[in-house]
Amino acid sequence: MTIMILYYIMAAFFGVVLLWNFVKSKDVQKAILYLVILMPFVLRVFRLK
């Protein structure tokens, strides 16, 4: 149970960091790349595969 909670906290942390980089990005290609990388983390936090 503890490992699962830590896993979701870690996924949420990386998701927030990627979202922050997406917001700060001025290059369109980098912004799209951040969104593509962000998707698995969002799905894991919401417990979707």
C-alpha positions as CSV (number, residue, x, y, z in Angstrom):
1,M,0.0,0.0,0.0
2,T,2.8,2.4,0.9
3,I,4.7,1.7,-2.3
4,M,1.5,2.4,-4.4
5,I,1.0,5.7,-2.7
6,L,4.6,6.7,-3.2
7,Y,4.3,5.6,-6.9
8,Y,1.3,7.9,-7.4
9,I,3.0,10.8,-5.6
10,M,6.1,10.3,-7.8
11,A,4.0,10.2,-11.0
12,A,2.1,13.3,-10.0
13,F,5.4,15.1,-9.2
14,F,6.8,14.3,-12.6
15,G,3.5,15.3,-14.2
16,V,3.6,18.7,-12.5
17,V,7.2,19.3,-13.6
18,L,6.4,18.4,-17.2
19,L,3.3,20.6,-17.1
20,W,5.4,23.5,-15.8
21,N,7.9,23.0,-18.6
22,F,5.1,22.9,-21.1
23,V,3.8,26.2,-19.8
24,K,7.3,27.8,-19.9
25,S,8.1,26.5,-23.4
26,K,8.1,28.9,-26.2
27,D,9.0,26.4,-28.9
28,V,6.0,24.7,-30.4
29,Q,7.8,21.4,-31.0
30,K,9.1,21.2,-27.4
31,A,5.6,22.0,-26.2
32,I,4.1,19.1,-28.2
33,L,6.9,16.9,-27.0
34,Y,6.1,17.8,-23.3
35,L,2.4,17.0,-23.9
36,V,3.2,13.6,-25.4
37,I,5.6,12.7,-22.5
38,L,3.0,14.0,-20.0
39,M,0.2,11.7,-21.1
40,P,1.4,8.5,-19.4
41,F,1.9,10.3,-16.1
42,V,-1.6,11.8,-16.3
43,L,-3.1,8.4,-17.1
44,R,-1.2,6.8,-14.2
45,V,-2.3,9.4,-11.7
46,F,-5.9,8.9,-12.7
47,R,-5.4,5.1,-12.6
48,L,-6.0,4.5,-16.3
49,K,-3.9,2.5,-18.5
